[in-house]
Every structure is written in structure tokens, then in C-alpha cells.
Amino acid sequence: AWLLGQGRGEKLALSDGSTMKLSGEGTTSLYNLAGDWNLTASSYSYPDLIAKPLARPNTLSFQGTFGEQEFRLSSLNCNLAPLSLFATATSRYQGAVSLEVKTNQFQVAEIAPLFPAARKYQPAGKIQAQLRGAGAGLDRLDWGGSVALSGVSFKAWEKIKPVTAVNGSIRISGEELESSQFSARLGSSTINGRGTLSGFKSPSLAVSFSSPSLDLADLGLDPGPAPVHAEKVQGTLSYSKDNLQISSLSGTLGKSVLQIKGSVQNLQRPLIELSVNSPHLELEDITRIFSGSSTGGPPFTMKANLVATEGRAHGIAFQKFRSVVMLEDKILYLQPFDFSSMGGQVSGRMRVDFGSGAPRYQVNCNMQQISAERLMRSLGVKKQEMTGKLSLQGELSAKGESAAEFRKTALGAVKLKVEQGSIRKFSTLSKIFSILNVSQLFKFQLPDMVSGGMPYNKISGDFAIRDGIASTQNLFLDGDAINLSAVGKLDLVRNQLDLNIGVQPLQTVDKVVNRIPIVGWILTGKDRSFITTYFEAKGPIEDPQVTAVPVKSLAKGVLNIFKRVFQLPGRLVTDTGEVMIGN
């Protein structure tokens, strides 16, 4: 108790039952003392340090000398199986103490239950220590030496997988612990690195590490049924006063390459602030991290400035991506985002809710001067072809993890404009033009939608989307040779359409009207005459049934739309018997 320092011995509790044999010889100026102490039948404890129960085998033997100025412990052997400890010490009566301790290599799992500070980490494996200390008392020693670790394991935190197979050594110098290059496993992941711990009362930890493949589930993240691995991970981290600093963290996640810096404050309710740079980013790689069920860990908030040189999102390539990314309560926000894609610019805001079931997406998007051809290919449209520059503004929501699920649950509104291009291999228009060309009504042949395609100046329209069905009242194509307008629905889930289509070829009539085998009317003008005809298209988008329909069969609302779009007069000549070749 005296070696522990003034007042410290009072905290040592020792029960009855132990036996001690003492022997001594010498004078008051130099007295030799030896002893053998069997503590097996006793229990003893020191707060926050050790608690040995009754019947735990434990023996202690020592030899020491009391001199005029100091006490010298020449040997102390403590056996607390499987731990064997040998120590020497020198203590000046005025308080200065020096101590050397050596242990055998022992199984820490059998000793840890006796040490409260270690017990909660469930340590296992083999440890061997060589330590030396000096100071004013045992409680104020500056320690030095080393601890060798062989196959050590422990549970650092209940939400992450155990750390196992730790091999290496720890060098101790004062209030600093420095590891050699170590190897370990976190769950199923292999980790190599080194670290330094400074200060025991207010510890500061710095770690550099690498892992060829890190399973995110080992870190307590649940990405869902399919495992997610970060490859080629390298990082330098530091921790102090409940603040984790990420000096550098890099690796690949799926096809994405990530370089991260930032901080995590308040680990009990983490506030994460990051700067993320990516030479290549796949959006699905990032969203997969948050799509699993909750692990029950502490709630956290994340804010990240994300910059990506290039990448892909649901099959669509992009460049120069920038966004402020926020995550709170399993809701991911990209507010705002902007990037280049398919020859144009895209900007907007996104919200992704991973709270329950499949992710739910909400997007406010603005596209400018996008290549219509590249967009259609990115969306998986293989047969139909369209060129031109596309601009779009819209708000959409959808739920799911695949394009098919997105189409089925889509809800929102879109305003579309495409300029200066051509369309080709659209079955509906091919059939309309076939009917018109057969009529021999015009001096010219309407475009061949299979070979050459049809040029246009502008295509515009507004779409309301609900449950995967897109409805429009004003889809309009403005061309040099022909104008078209469509009213109706496109079923994006079943790939069906139901449209009323008005067609206005911009050429003068060249034939006697009673030879026209289609229903329509002629508009008379000063210099030329125009005919506008109407069609109904129903069935599969790839191959709908197209028929010419009488004007009188059109619903009043649809007819009024066509009158407005084509700027038709109030009274329409709809009977071929009333037609006049204009002058």
C-alpha cells in the first residue's frame, strides 16, 4: 500500500483468507525482507484497476531491502494464471519511484475479467509487456517500454464488427503510445496501419491505415442484402476531444473513385462535414450505402461538398458534377446540383428518402441544350431516332430501384422543347404519312420516316405524369414541310399510347377534292390552300394502329385545342362536298 502513494493504499480492499510468510535480517540502516504470499483464498480490488475474486489462484513472492534513503525491491514475482509478472522497483522515502515490469506472453481473455477497464472490450489473444516507469508515486509514473500483440482481438463498439488478428507492437514513451506497422481484421476486412496515442487524461489519437477491401457492414453500415465493399482504401485520421478529423481518406466504391477530407464532431450524435472529390462517380454506388435498414446506431447529420470530374447516374453520363449533399434521418438531399451531360447543362435539386422500403426520389430538374439523340440512347430507346437540342423543366417523383419501378411510380409535370433536328423510325408518323402519300393530294412526297427521317424546327409540349402515364394537351411539332399536334396519353409502363393527332402539311392542294380518300378540310387563303387531317393512334408504342378520323368525331375539347394550335377559323369546312379550291 505504501508503494501506491500517500492516501492511495486506503483504496485497496483485501479480504481475509490469505497467508503470508515473511523473513528478514539486518539493521535499521539496511534491512533485507523476503516474503511469500498466497492470495488464492482472498479477494482484493483497487477501484477501476483490478478486482480478483475468491479462489482465483494467485501467489506473490518478493525480496527487498530497506536502506537509509530508499527501499529497493530486487524482485517481485506475481503469478495470476495465466499471467506471470516479474518486477523490480526503487522507492525513495521522499516519494520518487522507479519500476521495471516484465510479463510472460499470456492469454489476455483469461485475465481481462479481472480488469474493469479492459473487460468491456472483450479482449482476447496473446500479450507480452516490458515496461519501465519513474515518478513521484505509482499513480504518477512516466512509463516507457513496449507491448507485443499476437492474434489480439477486441470489440471496440457494439455497432461495428470485432477487431481480430491484431499483430504488432506498441512502444510506450511517457504519455505517448506508438504502434509499429500492424495488421488486423475488422470483421471480414483486412487492415494494415500504424497509430499514435498522446495523453491519457485527454487522449489524442492519430492513425494511418490501408485496406485492400473494406466491407461497409463491418463499419456498422447496412447497405441492404448485397454487400458493399470499398476497395483500395487509404486513410489518415485523428481523434481528440470527441472530434474526428479526416485528413485524407481515399478508395473506390463500386466504380466510383472517392477522395475525402473533413470532420466528425460529437460522436454520440455525429455531425459530419466532408469535402469529396471524385475523378469518376457512379450515383448508384453512393445511394446504395443508405438504402439498407437502420442499424440502430446514433442518429447523425452529414453535409458534403461533392465535386466529380465525370461519372454516370442511372446510365446517363455526366461531367463536371457539383453539389451540396446533405443526409439526415436517412433522407439524402442534393441541393443544389449541376453538371454537364450529353452536350448540355443540367441543374436542379434532388431528395431521396431511404427511410422505409425502396428509395423514393423527388427531383426538380432543368435541362438546357441536351443532345436528344444521346438522351434517348441513355434511356434505352433503341428503335426510334431523334436529333436536336433538348431543353426541359420539370418536377418528378418516383419510387424504386430500377428503371421499370421508376416508370410505374412516376408522378409530376414536365415542360419539353426540342429544336433544330429530325425524327426517324417513329411508327405512328410513318403510318400517318403513308396514308397521306397514298391520297395523291400533294405535289410533293411526305418524308420517309424509315430512311431519311423528317426535319423539324421545334417540338414542344407539356406533360402531366401520374402512375407512369404521361398526358399532354399541347404536344406540337413545327416543321418547314408539316406541322403536327397531338393530344392524349403515353403509358410508360405498358408501352401503350392513345393519341389524337392533327396533321397540317404546309403545301398547296394539287388535286380535285373528291379524290381525297381521307377526311379533312381545306383552308382557303389568298395564295394557297391548306388541308388539315386528323388521326387516332392506339396500341403499342412500337407499332400502334393508326386511322384517319372525321373531324366531327373529335371531342369538343380536343377540337378546340387543334383550332388554337393550328390557328383555324371559327367555322371549319368539314364536308368534302363543301370544299372550295381556294382563291
C-alpha positions, 0 to 999 in steps of 0.5 A: 500500500505504501508503494501506491502513494500517500492516501492511495493504499486506503483504496485497496480492499483485501479480504481475509483468507490469505497467508503470508510468510515473511523473513528478514535480517539486518539493521535499521540502516539496511534491512533485507525482507523476503516474503511469500504470499498466497492470495488464492483464498482472498479477494482484493480490488483497487477501484477501476484497476483490478478486482480478483475474486475468491479462489482465483489462484494467485501467489506473490513472492518478493525480496527487498531491502530497506536502506537509509534513503530508499527501499529497493525491491530486487524482485517481485514475482506475481503469478495470476494464471495465466499471467506471470509478472516479474518486477523490480522497483526503487522507492525513495522515502521522499516519494520518487519511484522507479519500476521495471515490469516484465510479463510472460506472453499470456492469454489476455481473455483469461485475465481481462475479467479481472480488469474493469477497464479492459473487460468491456472490450472483450479482449482476447489473444496473446500479450507480452509487456516490458515496461519501465516507469519513474515518478513521484508515486505509482499513480504518477509514473512516466512509463516507457517500454513496449507491448507485443500483440499476437492474434489480439482481438477486441470489440471496440463498439457494439455497432461495428464488427470485432477487431481480430488478428491484431499483430504488432507492437506498441512502444510506450514513451511517457504519455505517448503510445506508438504502434509499429506497422500492424495488421488486423481484421475488422470483421471480414476486412483486412487492415494494415496501419500504424497509430499514435496515442498522446495523453491519457487524461485527454487522449489524442489519437492519430492513425494511418491505415490501408485496406485492400477491401473494406466491407461497409457492414463491418463499419456498422453500415447496412447497405441492404442484402448485397454487400458493399465493399470499398476497395483500395482504401487509404486513410489518415485520421485523428481523434481528440476531444470527441472530434474526428478529423479526416485528413485524407481518406481515399478508395473506390466504391463500386466504380466510383473513385472517392477522395475525402477530407473533413470532420466528425464532431460529437460522436454520440450524435455525429455531425459530419462535414466532408469535402469529396472529390471524385475523378469518376462517380457512379450515383448508384454506388453512393445511394446504395450505402443508405438504402439498407435498414437502420442499424440502430446506431446514433442518429447523425447529420452529414453535409458534403461538398461533392465535386466529380470530374465525370461519372454516370447516374442511372446510365446517363453520363455526366461531367463536371458534377457539383453539389451540396449533399446533405443526409439526415434521418436517412433522407439524402438531399442534393441541393443544389446540383449541376453538371454537364451531360450529353452536350448540355447543362443540367441543374436542379435539386434532388431528395431521396428518402431511404427511410422505409422500403425502396428509395423514393426520389423527388427531383426538380430538374432543368435541362438546357441544350441536351443532345436528344439523340444521346438522351434517348440512347441513355434511356434505352430507346433503341428503335426510334431516332431523334436529333436536336437540342433538348431543353426541359423543366420539370418536377418528378417523383418516383419510387424504386430501384430500377428503371421499370419501378421508376416508370410505374411510380412516376408522378409530376409535370414536365415542360419539353422543347426540342429544336433544330433536328429530325425524327426517324423510325417513329411508327405512328408518323410513318403510318400517318404519312403513308396514308397521306402519300397514298391520297395523291393530294400533294405535289410533293412526297411526305418524308420517309420516316424509315430512311431519311427521317423528317426535319423539324424546327421545334417540338414542344409540349407539356406533360402531366405524369401520374402512375407512369402515364404521361398526358399532354394537351399541347404536344406540337411539332413545327416543321418547314414541310408539316406541322403536327399536334397531338393530344392524349396519353403515353403509358410508360409502363405498358408501352401503350399510347392513345393519341389524337393527332392533327396533321397540317402539311404546309403545301398547296392542294394539287388535286380535285377534292373528291379524290381525297380518300381521307377526311379533312378540310381545306383552308382557303387563303389568298395564295394557297390552300391548306388541308388539315387531317386528323388521326387516332393512334392506339396500341403499342408504342412500337407499332400502334394502329393508326386511322384517319378520323372525321373531324366531327368525331373529335371531342369538343375539347380536343377540337378546340385545342387543334383550332388554337394550335393550328390557328383555324377559323371559327367555322371549319369546312368539314364536308368534302362536298363543301370544299372550295379550291381556294382563291 
